[in-house]
């Protein structure tokens, strides 16, 4: 099977990392896999290392919140959209692709290119799009009309579609390959020893986004817990996305104003997340706004690290409260502090949670389950070969 996956970033955060895991597995299984990225970056290197052929399209039309706020941004998108459709249609025909996969909701051009070339199109919905307000209502019809199937990464992601549009939606959780995500003991030891404090280590891993990802909630909870747990050290692993550097500045200012400069460390980005999670005594996923899924939860559980996460969105679908982790009220530093206090003071509970988390990843969130389910769906949809395009023939482009 020939597969083309279109992605909106060259970075390896979140959705891109999940895409890399699955399509590297497709390539490993003998499928011819291509990926379109908007520029060169770490994701391209990772994909190519696993046999995926990367194509760069620098004018890829991507719906961005910042664009929608200005007339110039809207005009720029309207210019790049037809350019992207034509470029992708030509690529699809040249490669004789069987299945086109759009990895995120904010890439509308690959769906239309698939339609015009008569190819099977699978749209992967990894976002909660209510923030787009009234634009979401017509856009979900666009997604439905131009997709042979829609993959939702959680039930909360599926449920944002109108009930009458859910007939094409398949819930397939993102998966993790524990065998290739094993921590490096040397890096685990080095990470722990990099902090002066020899107490317990609590951390959050991911993009720094003020109010959205909730790193500031963990800082406030650390301030509340300091009298009870003065030896606990907290780490914030990750950085702000380009254009959002002020989020990181605000977080540093909060740490300083809270008197936590010696208690909270911001490490910046670190590639080996498995070793980071294994080095932690407790991992926190403090998202204030609902996460569509949040792979950091299963990454932490796979490493055997107890997780405390916000009771919202896909996080609550991964953590069984009181069994494979603890859930707290989103945005509440007090509730998070209470959950952390329980984790930090009850070693037996941490051990039980660790084992339950590992077991849950193996049973519910394995990469093999994700891959086999997607492969079966692609096989069913692709059929014997590509159909004739609606507007383009293979001989045209």
NORMOUR-V35160 format. One record per helix or strand. SS is the DSSP state (~ for helix, > for strand). FROM is the first residue (numbers start at 1). TO is the last residue. If there is no record, write none. Layout:
SS/FROM/TO  SS/FROM/TO
This chain:
>/2/6  ~/14/28  >/32/37  ~/42/49  >/53/56  ~/65/68  ~/71/95  >/99/102  ~/109/116  >/120/125  ~/130/132  ~/134/145  >/149/152  ~/155/158  ~/163/168  >/169/171  >/176/176  ~/178/180  ~/185/193  >/201/205  ~/215/225  >/233/238  ~/245/257  >/264/268  ~/273/279  >/282/285  ~/295/302  >/306/310  ~/315/318  >/321/321  >/325/328  ~/333/345  ~/347/364  >/366/366  ~/367/382
